[in-house]
Structures are given as C-alpha cells and as structure tokens.
Amino acid sequence: MDAAALIAKMEAQRSSWVDLGEGRRVRIVRPKVLEMPDLASGIRVEHAVRFATGWDGFTEATLLGAAHGSGDTLVPFDRAVWEAYIGDNVEEAKLVVDALAERVAEYLRRREETSKNSPPSSTS
C-alpha cells in the first residue's frame, strides 16, 4: 500500500457522517491529536468548515433555494461552498459543531480508558 492509500485509510478511520435532515449529510474528520490545541477555546463554525471533507444530498436547490436551483442537480463537495452555505444555516452549523465536539470527546474518553487499562511501564 502506498503512502497516499495509507493516509486515506487513516483519515477514513477518523471520519463519520453527520445527518442534517432532508436527505443531506456532511462527512467530518476528527482532528488529529496535534490539531486539538486549536480547539481549546471551543469548537466553532470555522472548525465545522475546516474538518468537513464531504457531503451527500446537496443540490443546487439546497444551496440556492428552490426558485433558483435545480433540485435534481447534485453538487460535488467544495469546502468554499460549504463555508458559504453553513454561514447562513445556523441550525445545521450547530449540528456539525456538536457532532465534532462529541467525536473529539469520544476519542479522548477512549484514549483515557486505554491508558488506564495499560500495564504500568517499567522504569528499572
């Protein structure tokens, strides 16, 4: 397996989907441990943008409104478009921020449990 494939698999292990309702969802990736200090003051909308890596079910009508876009034309994920969309959709932004916070908390809980269950290291 080459480096790109390994990195993709590692990211996939940290990824999960957040249901936004109405057939839409966004994929987020849990921040790496070295990125977590950036979250110390809380997870905000900019983190929901930064750690989003994909979406499903977004159409032109989702993004532009039914009067201006086609409900049949699926739009591929683009982080700049996601940022523009989420900035005006507070309820969905909150869902993603909350999900990201939960994924980080879950990871930290598992990490703490693992360290508690590990045998003490020998220093002699």
N, CA, C and O of each residue as an XYZ file, in Angstrom:
496
protein
N       0.855     -1.170      0.000
C       0.000      0.000      0.000
C       0.904      1.237      0.000
O       1.854      1.321      0.778
N       0.598      2.192     -0.878
C       1.429      3.392     -0.941
C       1.014      4.402      0.132
O      -0.001      4.221      0.805
N       1.807      5.463      0.283
C       1.586      6.449      1.340
C       0.212      7.116      1.224
O      -0.467      7.306      2.233
N      -0.199      7.468      0.018
C      -1.494      8.125     -0.165
C      -2.636      7.216      0.288
O      -3.593      7.680      0.908
N      -2.538      5.931     -0.020
C      -3.578      4.985      0.393
C      -3.595      4.818      1.912
O      -4.664      4.740      2.516
N      -2.422      4.763      2.523
C      -2.349      4.661      3.982
C      -2.968      5.886      4.656
O      -3.743      5.754      5.603
N      -2.628      7.058      4.170
C      -3.169      8.300      4.731
C      -4.681      8.345      4.559
O      -5.397      8.753      5.473
N      -5.167      7.933      3.401
C      -6.615      7.917      3.162
C      -7.310      6.964      4.140
O      -8.383      7.283      4.653
N      -6.713      5.807      4.399
C      -7.306      4.856      5.345
C      -7.280      5.405      6.770
O      -8.227      5.198      7.528
N      -6.215      6.096      7.136
C      -6.123      6.694      8.465
C      -7.200      7.774      8.632
O      -7.839      7.862      9.681
N      -7.393      8.587      7.599
C      -8.428      9.618      7.656
C      -9.813      8.991      7.716
O     -10.688      9.476      8.434
N     -10.011      7.920      6.968
C     -11.309      7.240      6.982
C     -11.642      6.723      8.384
O     -12.808      6.709      8.778
N     -10.633      6.302      9.128
C     -10.864      5.824     10.497
C     -11.320      6.955     11.417
O     -11.998      6.707     12.414
N     -10.953      8.190     11.088
C     -11.344      9.341     11.908
C     -12.597     10.028     11.369
O     -13.046     11.022     11.941
N     -13.163      9.520     10.289
C     -14.295     10.168      9.627
C     -15.624      9.590     10.071
O     -15.718      8.420     10.444
N     -16.650     10.427     10.024
C     -18.013      9.992     10.300
C     -18.967     10.957      9.607
O     -18.584     12.053      9.200
N     -20.209     10.526      9.485
C     -21.233     11.331      8.834
C     -22.129     11.991      9.876
O     -22.424     11.405     10.917
N     -22.554     13.211      9.584
C     -23.497     13.944     10.421
C     -24.766     14.155      9.596
O     -24.734     14.779      8.535
N     -25.874     13.629     10.092
C     -27.158     13.768      9.409
C     -27.686     15.185      9.626
O     -27.800     15.645     10.762
N     -28.006     15.870      8.531
C     -28.530     17.233      8.593
C     -30.027     17.283      8.346
O     -30.639     18.349      8.415
N     -30.611     16.137      8.059
C     -32.038     16.097      7.753
C     -32.296     16.328      6.280
O     -31.407     16.741      5.535
N     -33.520     16.058      5.871
C     -33.958     16.255      4.488
C     -33.049     15.576      3.466
O     -32.861     16.073      2.355
N     -32.487     14.426      3.864
C     -31.653     13.652      2.945
C     -30.245     14.189      2.756
O     -29.531     13.749      1.856
N     -29.841     15.129      3.590
C     -28.489     15.696      3.469
C     -27.635     15.265      4.658
O     -28.122     15.106      5.778
N     -26.363     15.084      4.382
C     -25.415     14.786      5.439
C     -24.048     15.325      5.046
O     -23.758     15.543      3.869
N     -23.224     15.533      6.051
C     -21.872     16.032      5.815
C     -20.893     15.093      6.524
O     -21.148     14.619      7.631
N     -19.779     14.842      5.862
C     -18.742     13.991      6.445
C     -17.729     14.892      7.160
O     -17.244     15.874      6.598
N     -17.427     14.537      8.403
C     -16.406     15.257      9.147
C     -15.291     14.299      9.507
O     -15.482     13.084      9.562
N     -14.130     14.866      9.750
C     -12.999     14.069     10.195
C     -12.578     14.611     11.560
O     -12.401     15.816     11.740
N     -12.420     13.691     12.520
C     -11.962     14.109     13.838
C     -10.564     14.689     13.720
O      -9.709     14.116     13.045
N     -10.322     15.824     14.371
C      -8.978     16.403     14.312
C      -7.937     15.433     14.861
O      -8.224     14.633     15.752
N      -6.739     15.517     14.323
C      -5.627     14.737     14.869
C      -5.260     15.322     16.232
O      -5.576     16.478     16.515
N      -4.613     14.551     17.055
C      -4.252     14.993     18.403
C      -3.472     16.306     18.354
O      -3.710     17.191     19.175
N      -2.565     16.443     17.426
C      -1.770     17.671     17.348
C      -2.585     18.886     16.889
O      -2.130     20.022     17.025
N      -3.786     18.652     16.348
C      -4.670     19.753     15.964
C      -5.616     20.147     17.100
O      -6.248     21.201     17.041
N      -5.714     19.317     18.119
C      -6.678     19.553     19.191
C      -6.421     20.817     20.007
O      -7.387     21.431     20.460
N      -5.174     21.241     20.220
C      -4.999     22.501     20.947
C      -5.708     23.692     20.276
O      -6.073     24.653     20.953
N      -5.900     23.631     18.967
C      -6.644     24.686     18.263
C      -8.094     24.751     18.726
O      -8.777     25.748     18.489
N      -8.567     23.702     19.380
C      -9.957     23.616     19.817
C     -10.127     23.987     21.290
O     -11.236     23.939     21.821
N      -9.031     24.355     21.947
C      -9.055     24.578     23.396
C     -10.075     25.628     23.823
O     -10.653     25.518     24.904
N     -10.302     26.626     23.008
C     -11.274     27.673     23.377
C     -12.678     27.322     22.906
O     -13.585     28.151     22.979
N     -12.860     26.105     22.426
C     -14.175     25.653     21.996
C     -14.226     25.385     20.504
O     -13.445     25.938     19.729
N     -15.150     24.534     20.119
C     -15.335     24.203     18.708
C     -16.343     25.189     18.137
O     -17.437     25.375     18.671
N     -15.946     25.810     17.046
C     -16.751     26.868     16.430
C     -17.059     26.503     14.979
O     -16.600     25.483     14.465
N     -17.837     27.349     14.347
C     -18.245     27.098     12.960
C     -17.032     26.949     12.046
O     -17.046     26.120     11.136
N     -15.991     27.735     12.273
C     -14.808     27.589     11.412
C     -14.201     26.191     11.501
O     -13.589     25.722     10.542
N     -14.362     25.524     12.640
C     -13.904     24.134     12.749
C     -14.830     23.204     11.963
O     -14.376     22.227     11.368
N     -16.118     23.509     11.966
C     -17.068     22.711     11.176
C     -16.742     22.823      9.693
O     -16.993     21.891      8.929
N     -16.192     23.946      9.288
C     -15.753     24.117      7.900
C     -14.446     23.362      7.677
O     -14.322     22.577      6.737
N     -13.490     23.606      8.538
C     -12.143     23.034      8.387
C     -12.140     21.512      8.369
O     -11.399     20.899      7.600
N     -12.974     20.894      9.221
C     -12.930     19.441      9.360
C     -14.018     18.723      8.565
O     -14.224     17.522      8.743
N     -14.712     19.442      7.696
C     -15.665     18.810      6.770
C     -14.888     18.332      5.555
O     -14.031     19.043      5.030
N     -15.198     17.120      5.117
C     -14.461     16.555      3.983
C     -15.370     16.065      2.860
O     -14.887     15.612      1.823
N     -16.664     16.154      3.060
C     -17.570     15.699      2.005
C     -19.007     15.939      2.401
O     -19.303     16.305      3.539
N     -19.896     15.728      1.451
C     -21.323     15.823      1.748
C     -22.083     14.927      0.810
O     -21.545     14.421     -0.174
N     -23.332     14.742      1.128
C     -24.196     13.898      0.327
C     -25.584     14.527      0.340
O     -26.056     14.977      1.384
N     -26.229     14.557     -0.807
C     -27.598     15.043     -0.892
C     -27.742     16.543     -1.118
O     -28.855     17.065     -1.065
N     -26.664     17.233     -1.365
C     -26.734     18.677     -1.620
C     -26.972     18.925     -3.109
O     -26.229     18.449     -3.967
N     -28.025     19.683     -3.382
C     -28.366     20.029     -4.765
C     -28.228     21.537     -4.947
O     -28.002     22.278     -3.991
N     -28.368     21.969     -6.187
C     -28.377     23.408     -6.443
C     -29.501     24.074     -5.669
O     -29.331     25.185     -5.165
N     -30.648     23.411     -5.568
C     -31.777     23.978     -4.829
C     -31.460     24.100     -3.337
O     -31.907     25.046     -2.688
N     -30.694     23.155     -2.789
C     -30.271     23.253     -1.398
C     -29.477     24.527     -1.181
O     -29.677     25.245     -0.201
N     -28.583     24.792     -2.103
C     -27.639     25.897     -1.947
C     -28.209     27.246     -2.379
O     -27.879     28.278     -1.795
N     -29.065     27.237     -3.403
C     -29.562     28.492     -3.978
C     -31.023     28.777     -3.668
O     -31.499     29.893     -3.874
N     -31.728     27.777     -3.177
C     -33.163     27.903     -2.983
C     -33.884     27.306     -4.172
O     -33.373     27.308     -5.292
N     -35.070     26.797     -3.918
C     -35.832     26.095     -4.954
C     -36.131     26.976     -6.168
O     -36.215     26.471     -7.288
N     -36.291     28.269     -5.962
C     -36.622     29.165     -7.068
C     -35.438     29.412     -7.999
O     -35.619     29.863     -9.130
N     -34.217     29.114     -7.523
C     -33.028     29.461     -8.310
C     -32.181     28.280     -8.737
O     -31.312     28.432     -9.595
N     -32.405     27.118     -8.168
C     -31.558     25.985     -8.499
C     -32.368     24.731     -8.725
O     -33.516     24.620     -8.296
N     -31.750     23.798     -9.405
C     -32.397     22.525     -9.697
C     -32.319     21.610     -8.486
O     -31.266     21.469     -7.864
N     -33.436     20.996     -8.164
C     -33.470     20.032     -7.073
C     -32.913     18.684     -7.468
O     -32.712     17.817     -6.618
N     -32.660     18.500     -8.759
C     -32.148     17.227     -9.260
C     -30.633     17.231     -9.455
O     -30.018     16.170     -9.564
N     -30.032     18.417     -9.499
C     -28.612     18.502     -9.807
C     -27.789     18.462     -8.529
O     -27.704     19.449     -7.798
N     -27.175     17.288     -8.266
C     -26.305     17.140     -7.102
C     -25.033     17.946     -7.317
O     -24.487     17.988     -8.419
N     -24.574     18.578     -6.258
C     -23.379     19.418     -6.316
C     -22.253     18.704     -5.590
O     -22.435     18.279     -4.449
N     -21.086     18.558     -6.226
C     -19.962     17.923     -5.537
C     -19.464     18.805     -4.389
O     -19.568     20.031     -4.436
N     -18.922     18.153     -3.361
C     -18.432     18.896     -2.201
C     -17.300     19.835     -2.582
O     -16.395     19.479     -3.337
N     -17.375     21.025     -2.047
C     -16.322     22.024     -2.171
C     -16.296     22.780     -0.847
O     -17.329     23.283     -0.404
N     -15.139     22.866     -0.216
C     -15.066     23.481      1.110
C     -15.493     24.947      1.087
O     -16.135     25.401      2.035
N     -15.168     25.690      0.058
C     -15.575     27.105     -0.019
C     -17.091     27.230     -0.133
O     -17.684     28.131      0.461
N     -17.717     26.341     -0.886
C     -19.180     26.353     -0.999
C     -19.798     25.954      0.337
O     -20.787     26.548      0.767
N     -19.220     24.952      0.994
C     -19.698     24.538      2.319
C     -19.628     25.711      3.301
O     -20.569     25.948      4.059
N     -18.521     26.434      3.283
C     -18.364     27.578      4.187
C     -19.423     28.646      3.915
O     -19.995     29.210      4.848
N     -19.680     28.919      2.639
C     -20.705     29.908      2.286
C     -22.089     29.437      2.727
O     -22.894     30.235      3.206
N     -22.361     28.159      2.567
C     -23.663     27.603      2.940
C     -23.856     27.588      4.454
O     -24.875     28.061      4.958
N     -22.887     27.049      5.170
C     -23.049     26.852      6.609
C     -23.117     28.180      7.349
O     -23.715     28.258      8.422
N     -22.514     29.223      6.794
C     -22.551     30.537      7.420
C     -23.948     31.122      7.520
O     -24.193     32.003      8.344
N     -24.866     30.642      6.691
C     -26.245     31.126      6.707
C     -27.234     30.085      7.229
O     -28.443     30.309      7.190
N     -26.741     28.973      7.705
C     -27.613     27.893      8.167
C     -27.211     27.472      9.574
O     -26.533     26.464      9.776
N     -27.645     28.270     10.534
C     -27.214     28.133     11.918
C     -27.575     26.778     12.518
O     -26.761     26.186     13.228
N     -28.769     26.282     12.248
C     -29.176     25.002     12.832
C     -28.269     23.870     12.362
O     -27.877     23.010     13.151
N     -27.938     23.875     11.075
C     -27.060     22.830     10.550
C     -25.639     23.028     11.060
O     -24.940     22.053     11.336
N     -25.207     24.267     11.187
C     -23.878     24.542     11.739
C     -23.780     23.968     13.151
O     -22.773     23.357     13.509
N     -24.830     24.167     13.953
C     -24.837     23.655     15.324
C     -24.765     22.130     15.339
O     -24.063     21.556     16.172
N     -25.473     21.472     14.441
C     -25.412     20.009     14.366
C     -23.982     19.530     14.114
O     -23.520     18.575     14.739
N     -23.292     20.197     13.199
C     -21.930     19.784     12.844
C     -20.961     20.109     13.976
O     -20.113     19.283     14.314
N     -21.073     21.293     14.565
C     -20.209     21.668     15.691
C     -20.400     20.683     16.844
O     -19.425     20.207     17.424
N     -21.658     20.379     17.176
C     -21.936     19.437     18.264
C     -21.387     18.050     17.962
O     -20.834     17.396     18.846
N     -21.534     17.601     16.726
C     -21.029     16.273     16.337
C     -19.504     16.235     16.426
O     -18.926     15.254     16.895
N     -18.872     17.291     15.979
C     -17.413     17.353     16.044
C     -16.943     17.324     17.503
O     -15.983     16.627     17.835
N     -17.616     18.076     18.361
C     -17.272     18.069     19.785
C     -17.449     16.676     20.379
O     -16.622     16.225     21.172
N     -18.518     16.000     19.998
C     -18.759     14.652     20.507
C     -17.686     13.680     20.025
O     -17.232     12.831     20.792
N     -17.277     13.795     18.761
C     -16.244     12.885     18.236
C     -14.921     13.090     18.975
O     -14.228     12.122     19.286
N     -14.572     14.345     19.255
C     -13.334     14.635     19.990
C     -13.438     14.088     21.412
O     -12.514     13.431     21.892
N     -14.550     14.354     22.085
C     -14.740     13.874     23.454
C     -14.700     12.347     23.517
O     -14.095     11.769     24.420
N     -15.348     11.708     22.551
C     -15.356     10.243     22.490
C     -13.943      9.702     22.325
O     -13.564      8.739     22.991
N     -13.161     10.315     21.441
C     -11.783      9.885     21.224
C     -10.972     10.034     22.515
O     -10.230      9.128     22.892
N     -11.116     11.175     23.186
C     -10.356     11.418     24.410
C     -10.762     10.447     25.522
O      -9.915     10.007     26.299
N     -12.060     10.111     25.601
C     -12.512      9.124     26.591
C     -11.882      7.751     26.314
O     -11.387      7.086     27.224
N     -11.910      7.347     25.047
C     -11.315      6.043     24.697
C      -9.817      6.033     24.983
O      -9.276      5.044     25.477
N      -9.163      7.127     24.673
C      -7.720      7.230     24.907
C      -7.419      7.138     26.405
O      -6.474      6.460     26.810
N      -8.219      7.818     27.221
C      -8.053      7.762     28.676
C      -8.292      6.352     29.202
O      -7.534      5.869     30.043
N      -9.344      5.684     28.714
C      -9.631      4.312     29.127
C      -8.482      3.386     28.766
O      -8.092      2.531     29.561
N      -7.949      3.555     27.582
C      -6.836      2.721     27.134
C      -5.629      2.912     28.037
O      -4.960      1.944     28.398
N      -5.349      4.156     28.401
C      -4.182      4.398     29.265
C      -4.411      3.849     30.671
O      -3.460      3.405     31.315
N      -5.658      3.869     31.164
C      -5.967      3.305     32.483
C      -5.822      1.788     32.480
O      -5.433      1.198     33.488
N      -6.133      1.160     31.356
C      -6.099     -0.294     31.261
C      -4.746     -0.848     30.853
O      -4.545     -2.063     30.841
N      -3.821      0.035     30.522
C      -2.494     -0.416     30.128
C      -1.675     -0.738     31.364
O      -1.779     -0.041     32.374
N      -0.854     -1.792     31.299
C       0.003     -2.099     32.459
C       1.012     -0.978     32.651
O       1.439     -0.355     31.679
N       1.396     -0.714     33.894
C       2.381      0.348     34.141
C       3.684      0.007     33.444
O       4.068     -1.159     33.349
N       4.351      1.030     32.961
C       5.626      0.791     32.283
C       6.717      0.642     33.330
O       6.670      1.233     34.408
N       7.679     -0.154     32.975
C       8.789     -0.402     33.886
C       9.832      0.694     33.709
O      10.186      1.044     32.584
N      10.315      1.225     34.804
C      11.340      2.272     34.732
C      12.674      1.747     35.244
O      13.630      2.514     35.359
N      12.761      0.465     35.552
C      14.025     -0.059     36.064
C      14.865     -0.665     34.980
O      15.963     -1.151     35.250
